[in-house]
């Protein structure tokens, strides 16, 4: 019983942390998509896409931590690992696909190029933060 309570509490904490972390990428993507498409973008749909993206990124980060625990990633140079680069590429593709599928523009689907631009603009502050604090 104690194990199930621990797993349930961890899942609730994971979703709560992801919902807090999804606000900044949602604001950035919403602004970029509004500017790029020139149409009405619903913030709640951009937030929903960013929330699912953040949850998916959490799973990818957990996989990277598990791989790092097995000694396949150098802790001093994590960006040199193909596993970390692959996880970042998968994260960016996941974000672009979620934004493209979930965010409508005036009852039409968003252009894939606009979704890629929104995902890239939302991930740049995260990458800059990770690079600056990894030294």
C-alpha positions in Angstrom: 0.0 0.0 0.0 2.8 2.4 0.8 4.4 1.8 -2.6 1.1 2.8 -4.4 0.8 5.9 -2.3 4.4 6.9 -3.1 3.8 6.3 -6.8 0.6 8.3 -6.7 2.1 11.2 -4.9 5.0 11.2 -7.3 2.7 11.2 -10.3 0.7 14.1 -8.8 3.9 16.0 -8.2 5.2 15.3 -11.7 1.9 16.7 -13.3 1.9 19.7 -11.0 5.6 20.6 -11.7 4.9 20.1 -15.4 1.9 22.4 -15.3 4.0 25.1 -13.6 6.9 24.7 -16.1 4.6 24.8 -19.1 3.5 28.4 -18.5 6.7 30.1 -19.9 6.9 28.0 -23.1 3.2 28.5 -23.6 3.5 32.3 -23.4 6.5 32.3 -25.7 4.8 30.0 -28.3 1.5 31.9 -28.0 3.3 35.2 -28.8 5.3 33.8 -31.7 2.3 32.0 -33.2 0.2 35.1 -32.9 2.9 37.1 -34.7 3.7 34.5 -37.3 0.2 33.4 -38.3 -1.6 36.8 -37.9 -4.7 35.1 -36.7 -6.4 34.5 -33.4 -4.5 32.0 -31.2 -6.2 30.6 -28.1 -3.9 30.7 -25.2 -5.5 27.7 -23.5 -4.8 25.5 -26.5 -1.2 26.7 -26.6 -0.9 26.0 -22.9 -2.4 22.5 -23.4 0.1 21.7 -26.1 2.9 23.1 -23.9 1.7 21.0 -20.9 1.7 17.8 -23.0 5.1 18.8 -24.4 6.5 19.4 -20.9 5.2 16.0 -19.7 6.8 14.3 -22.7 10.1 16.2 -22.1 10.0 15.0 -18.5 9.9 11.4 -19.7 12.8 12.1 -22.1 14.8 13.7 -19.3 14.1 10.7 -17.1 15.4 8.4 -19.8 18.5 10.6 -20.1 19.1 10.4 -16.4 18.7 6.6 -16.5 21.2 6.4 -19.3 23.6 8.7 -17.5 23.3 6.5 -14.4 24.7 3.7 -16.5 27.8 5.7 -17.3 27.1 6.4 -20.9 27.1 10.2 -20.5 30.1 12.2 -19.3 28.9 14.5 -16.5 31.4 17.2 -17.5 30.4 17.3 -21.2 26.8 16.2 -21.4 26.2 18.0 -24.7 28.8 15.8 -26.5 26.7 12.7 -26.0 24.6 11.5 -28.9 21.9 10.4 -26.4 21.4 13.9 -25.1 21.4 15.4 -28.6 18.9 12.7 -29.7 16.7 13.5 -26.7 16.7 17.2 -27.5 15.9 16.6 -31.1 13.0 14.3 -30.1 11.8 16.9 -27.6 11.8 19.6 -30.3 9.9 17.4 -32.8 7.4 16.5 -30.1 6.8 20.1 -29.3 6.4 21.1 -32.9 4.0 18.2 -33.6 1.9 19.0 -30.5 1.7 22.7 -31.3 0.8 21.9 -34.9 -2.0 19.4 -34.1 -3.5 21.1 -31.0 -3.4 24.9 -31.7 -6.0 26.1 -34.3 -5.9 29.4 -36.1 -9.4 30.8 -36.7 -10.9 27.2 -37.2 -8.0 26.2 -39.5 -4.9 24.1 -38.8 -1.7 26.0 -38.0 1.0 25.8 -40.7 3.8 23.4 -39.8 6.4 26.0 -40.3 4.8 28.3 -37.7 4.6 25.4 -35.3 8.3 24.7 -35.7 9.1 28.3 -35.2 6.9 28.4 -32.0 8.5 25.3 -30.6 12.1 26.5 -31.4 11.4 29.9 -29.8 10.0 28.2 -26.7 12.9 25.9 -26.3 15.7 28.4 -26.8 15.5 30.0 -23.2 15.5 26.5 -21.7 18.6 25.5 -23.7 20.4 28.7 -22.8 19.7 28.1 -19.2 20.9 24.6 -19.3 24.1 25.6 -21.1 24.9 28.4 -18.7 24.3 26.3 -15.6 26.1 23.2 -16.8 29.5 24.8 -16.4 
